Amino acid sequence: MSKRLSVYILLIFNLLGSCMPGSEEGDLSPIYDDYLVLMVIDESSIDNGIEPNNFSETDVNDQIASVGQRAQLKFFKDNVGKTIDLNTGQVGDEGWFALKNIPNRWVNAGPTDNGAQNYLTPGPGLGAPNIDGEQDILLDEIPLVAPMRATGLKMLVGSKVLAVVYDSDISINYSPLEGNLQGANLGLVAFEVLEVKSKIGSSDSELPVVTIKILNVESTTQFGIVLFSNAPEPFSSSEPKDTNPPATVDMPVFVLAN
C-alpha cells in the first residue's frame, strides 16, 4: 500500500475511532491487504473503437453488456501488469466519477450490510432483480457522484481504483450534485493510477490522459473499498474548466465505504 494512502486512511480512522463503540487505541481499523478507491467509468474513457487503445468489442465485454454485469473486462483480465493510457472525456462529458457517498438504500438492499459491496455484487435493485423484477431501481438520483476533472484525477496518482464500467454516458445533475447510475454495464476493472498529463493537441475542453497499471480484479478480493471523500465537486457542467493537471494538489482523503 502506498505511504500516502495508508496515512490518510489511518487519519480518518483516528478521527472517527473515538466515536466507535469498542474501538481501542492503536487498533482502530480493520485489517486489509490494501485499499481500492470505488469509482465508475463510462464510455468516454473505456469503450470499443475509441482512442488511444481502440479496444475491440470483446476486449471491453460489449457483447455481454447488461444491467448488473460485473465480470472483469477481458482486455484487463488478459493484460494484468500492463501499463496503458486512458482518455477521461471532456468538461461536461467526463469519463471518470468518484462516489463520495453510499446511500442508505444500498445498505438496506442486501445481500450484505455494506452498501458498496452490495453495489459491486450486485444486490437487488442495484443490478440484480428485486422482488418486482426491477434491476436498477436504486441507482437513480445518487448524491455526490463527482465528475473527475484534472485536479481530482491528479489527486488519485499513486492510488488503486476499482471501477464499474458503464456501456453509455453517466448522467450528472448539479445543484445538488447527483448522478444516474442506471443502465447497462460492461463489467469491472482495477488499476493503479501512475500519471496524469494534459492531452496534447486537443480542444481546450479535453480532460487529461491518465496512465494506469492494470490490476487483476480477482486478486483484490481482500482489499478494503474506500470512498474519495474530498474529491472536487464541479459547480456546473462547464465550470470550472479544469483541464490541465496542476503542479501540486491537496492530498486525497479516503474513508472506508459503508
C-alpha positions as CSV (number, residue, x, y, z in Angstrom):
1,M,0.0,0.0,0.0
2,S,1.3,3.4,-0.9
3,K,2.5,5.5,2.1
4,R,0.2,8.4,1.1
5,L,-2.9,6.2,1.0
6,S,-2.1,4.4,4.3
7,V,-1.5,7.7,6.1
8,Y,-4.8,9.2,5.0
9,I,-6.9,6.1,5.7
10,L,-5.3,5.9,9.2
11,L,-6.0,9.6,9.7
12,I,-9.7,9.1,9.0
13,F,-9.8,6.1,11.4
14,N,-8.1,8.1,14.1
15,L,-10.6,10.9,13.7
16,L,-13.5,8.5,13.9
17,G,-12.2,5.9,16.2
18,S,-13.1,7.6,19.4
19,C,-16.7,7.6,18.3
20,M,-16.7,3.8,17.6
21,P,-18.0,1.6,20.3
22,G,-15.5,-1.0,21.4
23,S,-12.6,0.6,19.4
24,E,-9.2,0.6,21.1
25,E,-6.4,3.0,20.7
26,G,-3.9,1.6,18.1
27,D,-6.4,-0.8,16.6
28,L,-9.0,1.5,15.0
29,S,-9.2,-0.1,11.5
30,P,-10.0,-3.5,10.1
31,I,-7.0,-5.3,8.5
32,Y,-6.9,-5.3,4.7
33,D,-4.2,-6.2,2.3
34,D,-4.7,-2.9,0.5
35,Y,-7.3,-0.4,-0.5
36,L,-9.3,0.4,-3.7
37,V,-11.0,3.7,-4.4
38,L,-14.5,3.0,-5.7
39,M,-15.4,4.8,-8.9
40,V,-17.5,4.5,-12.0
41,I,-16.2,4.9,-15.6
42,D,-18.3,5.5,-18.7
43,E,-17.9,5.2,-22.5
44,S,-16.0,8.5,-22.7
45,S,-13.0,6.6,-21.2
46,I,-13.4,2.9,-21.9
47,D,-15.3,1.7,-24.9
48,N,-14.7,-0.2,-28.1
49,G,-13.2,1.6,-31.1
50,I,-12.0,4.8,-29.3
51,E,-8.5,6.2,-28.9
52,P,-5.9,5.6,-27.6
53,N,-6.4,1.9,-27.3
54,N,-9.1,1.1,-30.0
55,F,-10.4,-1.8,-27.9
56,S,-12.4,-4.4,-29.7
57,E,-16.0,-5.3,-28.6
58,T,-14.8,-8.4,-26.9
59,D,-11.9,-6.5,-25.2
60,V,-14.5,-4.5,-23.2
61,N,-17.2,-7.1,-22.9
62,D,-19.5,-5.2,-25.2
63,Q,-21.1,-8.4,-26.4
64,I,-22.3,-9.3,-22.9
65,A,-23.1,-5.8,-21.7
66,S,-26.1,-5.8,-19.4
67,V,-27.5,-4.2,-16.3
68,G,-25.6,-5.7,-13.4
69,Q,-22.7,-7.1,-15.4
70,R,-19.8,-7.5,-13.0
71,A,-17.4,-9.7,-15.0
72,Q,-13.9,-8.3,-15.4
73,L,-13.3,-6.7,-18.8
74,K,-11.5,-9.2,-21.0
75,F,-8.6,-6.9,-22.0
76,F,-7.9,-6.1,-18.4
77,K,-8.0,-9.7,-17.3
78,D,-5.7,-10.7,-20.1
79,N,-3.2,-7.9,-19.6
80,V,-2.6,-7.7,-15.8
81,G,0.5,-5.7,-15.1
82,K,0.4,-3.8,-18.4
83,T,0.7,0.0,-18.5
84,I,-1.8,1.8,-20.8
85,D,-3.2,5.3,-21.2
86,L,-6.9,6.2,-20.9
87,N,-8.7,9.3,-22.0
88,T,-11.0,10.8,-19.5
89,G,-13.5,12.7,-21.5
90,Q,-14.3,16.4,-21.8
91,V,-15.6,19.1,-19.4
92,G,-19.3,18.4,-19.2
93,D,-18.8,14.9,-20.7
94,E,-16.5,13.3,-18.1
95,G,-15.5,9.7,-18.2
96,W,-14.4,9.1,-14.5
97,F,-16.7,9.7,-11.5
98,A,-15.9,9.4,-7.8
99,L,-18.6,8.0,-5.4
100,K,-18.4,10.2,-2.3
101,N,-21.5,8.8,-0.7
102,I,-23.2,5.4,-0.2
103,P,-27.0,5.8,0.1
104,N,-28.7,4.0,2.9
105,R,-30.9,2.3,0.4
106,W,-27.8,0.5,-1.0
107,V,-27.1,-0.7,2.5
108,N,-30.6,-1.9,3.0
109,A,-30.8,-3.7,-0.3
110,G,-28.6,-6.6,0.7
111,P,-27.3,-9.2,0.4
112,T,-24.7,-7.8,2.9
113,D,-24.8,-5.0,5.3
114,N,-22.3,-3.0,3.3
115,G,-23.8,-0.8,0.6
116,A,-20.6,-0.6,-1.6
117,Q,-20.3,-4.4,-1.6
118,N,-24.0,-4.7,-2.5
119,Y,-23.4,-2.4,-5.5
120,L,-20.4,-4.5,-6.6
121,T,-22.2,-7.8,-6.1
122,P,-24.8,-6.6,-7.3
123,G,-27.7,-6.8,-4.9
124,P,-31.5,-6.4,-5.6
125,G,-32.2,-3.2,-7.4
126,L,-28.5,-2.5,-7.7
127,G,-28.1,-4.5,-10.9
128,A,-30.0,-7.7,-9.9
129,P,-33.8,-8.0,-10.0
130,N,-35.7,-7.2,-6.8
131,I,-39.0,-8.8,-5.9
132,D,-40.7,-6.7,-8.6
133,G,-38.1,-7.6,-11.2
134,E,-36.6,-4.1,-11.2
135,Q,-32.9,-4.4,-11.7
136,D,-31.6,-0.8,-11.3
137,I,-34.4,1.0,-9.4
138,L,-32.0,2.0,-6.6
139,L,-29.4,3.6,-9.0
140,D,-31.1,6.9,-9.8
141,E,-30.5,10.2,-8.1
142,I,-27.4,9.1,-6.2
143,P,-26.0,12.0,-4.2
144,L,-22.4,13.2,-4.6
145,V,-21.3,11.4,-7.7
146,A,-18.5,13.7,-8.6
147,P,-17.2,14.0,-12.2
148,M,-13.4,13.9,-12.3
149,R,-11.6,16.8,-13.9
150,A,-7.9,17.5,-13.9
151,T,-7.4,18.3,-10.2
152,G,-9.4,15.3,-9.0
153,L,-7.6,13.0,-11.4
154,K,-4.2,14.3,-10.3
155,M,-5.1,13.6,-6.6
156,L,-5.5,9.9,-7.5
157,V,-1.9,9.4,-8.6
158,G,-0.5,6.5,-6.5
159,S,-3.9,5.2,-5.6
160,K,-5.5,1.9,-6.7
161,V,-9.0,2.0,-8.2
162,L,-11.9,-0.4,-8.6
163,A,-14.4,0.8,-11.1
164,V,-17.8,-0.3,-12.5
165,V,-17.7,0.4,-16.2
166,Y,-20.8,1.6,-18.0
167,D,-21.8,1.0,-21.6
168,S,-23.1,4.6,-22.1
169,D,-22.8,8.0,-20.5
170,I,-23.2,8.7,-16.8
171,S,-25.8,11.5,-16.4
172,I,-25.0,14.1,-13.8
173,N,-27.2,16.9,-12.3
174,Y,-25.7,19.8,-10.5
175,S,-27.1,21.8,-7.5
176,P,-27.4,19.4,-5.9
177,L,-24.7,17.2,-7.3
178,E,-26.1,13.7,-8.1
179,G,-25.8,11.0,-10.7
180,N,-27.9,8.5,-12.5
181,L,-26.1,5.1,-12.4
182,Q,-28.8,3.2,-14.2
183,G,-28.0,1.4,-17.5
184,A,-26.0,-1.4,-18.9
185,N,-22.6,-2.3,-17.6
186,L,-19.5,-3.7,-19.3
187,G,-18.1,-5.0,-16.0
188,L,-15.3,-4.3,-13.6
189,V,-11.7,-3.0,-13.9
190,A,-9.0,-2.5,-11.3
191,F,-5.8,-0.5,-11.8
192,E,-3.2,1.8,-10.2
193,V,-3.1,5.4,-11.3
194,L,0.5,6.2,-12.3
195,E,0.4,9.6,-14.1
196,V,-2.0,12.3,-15.2
197,K,-1.0,14.5,-18.1
198,S,-2.6,17.1,-20.3
199,K,-3.9,15.8,-23.6
200,I,-1.7,17.3,-26.2
201,G,-3.2,18.7,-29.5
202,S,-6.7,18.5,-28.3
203,S,-9.6,21.0,-27.8
204,D,-9.5,23.2,-24.8
205,S,-12.3,21.2,-23.2
206,E,-10.4,17.9,-23.3
207,L,-9.6,16.3,-19.9
208,P,-6.2,14.7,-19.2
209,V,-4.8,11.4,-20.2
210,V,-4.3,9.0,-17.3
211,T,-1.6,6.3,-17.3
212,I,-2.6,3.2,-15.4
213,K,-1.2,-0.1,-14.5
214,I,-3.8,-2.9,-14.9
215,L,-4.6,-5.0,-11.8
216,N,-6.4,-8.3,-11.6
217,V,-9.9,-7.7,-10.1
218,E,-9.8,-11.3,-8.9
219,S,-6.7,-10.7,-6.8
220,T,-8.2,-7.7,-5.0
221,T,-11.0,-9.5,-3.1
222,Q,-9.3,-9.0,0.3
223,F,-8.8,-5.2,-0.3
224,G,-10.8,-2.6,1.5
225,I,-13.1,-0.4,-0.5
226,V,-12.8,3.3,0.1
227,L,-14.5,6.5,-1.0
228,F,-12.7,9.6,-2.3
229,S,-14.2,11.9,0.3
230,N,-12.6,15.1,-0.7
231,A,-12.9,14.7,-4.5
232,P,-13.5,18.1,-6.0
233,E,-17.1,18.9,-6.9
234,P,-17.6,20.9,-10.1
235,F,-20.1,23.8,-9.9
236,S,-21.7,23.0,-13.2
237,S,-21.2,21.1,-16.5
238,S,-18.9,23.9,-17.7
239,E,-17.3,25.4,-14.6
240,P,-14.6,25.1,-13.5
241,K,-12.8,24.5,-16.8
242,D,-10.3,22.3,-15.0
243,T,-8.4,20.6,-17.9
244,N,-4.7,20.9,-17.1
245,P,-3.3,18.9,-14.1
246,P,-1.9,21.4,-11.6
247,A,1.7,21.0,-10.4
248,T,0.5,20.5,-6.8
249,V,-2.8,19.3,-5.4
250,D,-4.3,18.6,-2.0
251,M,-3.7,15.2,-0.6
252,P,-6.6,12.8,-1.1
253,V,-8.7,11.7,1.9
254,F,-10.2,8.2,1.7
255,V,-12.8,6.7,4.1
256,L,-13.9,3.1,4.3
257,A,-17.1,2.6,2.3
258,N,-20.2,1.7,4.3
